[in-house]
Amino acid sequence: MLLAAGCAPQQPPVIQQPPVIQPPVIQQPPASQQPSGPSATKNQGDNDRFRDFYECERESAFAGAGDKRQSFESCMKARGY
């Protein structure tokens, strides 16, 4: 039996689905277990400095007109700034 070109039975093409890529799951520890790194220390230092600043500013408000600046500076110096 002779088969002419193009007359042979053709098989359907095999279509492969692309693989499904799952993003990695990143698990965060609860806030109570998160390490306190430099950013936590820096934020605490900033909070302390701002608290000291406002407390000294408040103290100097009760000082006399000429003594306000001097009172503020001595308060900040006493707190280590």
Number of C-alpha atoms within 10 A of each C-alpha: 3 4 7 7 6 7 7 8 6 7 6 6 6 6 6 6 6 6 6 6 6 6 6 6 6 6 6 8 9 7 8 7 8 9 9 10 8 9 9 11 11 11 11 12 12 12 12 11 16 12 12 17 18 13 15 20 18 13 14 20 15 11 14 10 9 8 13 16 15 12 19 21 17 14 19 18 11 10 12 9 11
